[in-house]
Each structure stands twice: as C-alpha cells, then as structure tokens.
C-alpha cells in the first residue's frame, strides 16, 4: 500500500511540473507546489529560464535594430 501511495505522489509531482510549462495547473497542483520543495524549485527554475529568454530576446532585438540603423547610416554616405 505504501508503494502505491509513493507512486501516486510521484505521479502528482510529475503532473504538477509538467503543467507548469503552460502555467495551467489546478488548485491541488498549486497546493502541491506550495508544500513541496522539488515542485516549487522546478517552477522557479522554469520561470528563471523564461525570464532569461525574454531578456535575450530584448537584447537580440536591440542588436538587430542597431545593425539596421548602422546599415542605413552607411547607405546615406
């Protein structure tokens, strides 16, 4: 019986982490995340990666705009 409960807990953790990828988790999963370090850390890691990606996208857009502006300046001369 204990093995069954351990498997169910592991499956619940896996489902919670999986649902965090689209920020679509249930109240039960939110409770699990609040009370489980592994799930909470996985969510925080995902959030950190998304923030890093957003920053990288902004930097790439800025570089592209600067290169385009430099190209236009060269064409004017």
Secondary structure as the mmCIF struct_conf table of DSSP 4:
data_model
#
loop_
_struct_conf.conf_type_id
_struct_conf.id
_struct_conf.beg_label_comp_id
_struct_conf.beg_label_asym_id
_struct_conf.beg_label_seq_id
_struct_conf.end_label_comp_id
_struct_conf.end_label_asym_id
_struct_conf.end_label_seq_id
HELX_RH_AL_P HELX_RH_AL_P1 UNK A 2 UNK A 20
TURN_TY1_P TURN_TY1_P1 UNK A 21 UNK A 23
HELX_RH_AL_P HELX_RH_AL_P2 UNK A 27 UNK A 34
TURN_TY1_P TURN_TY1_P2 UNK A 35 UNK A 35
HELX_RH_AL_P HELX_RH_AL_P3 UNK A 37 UNK A 76
#
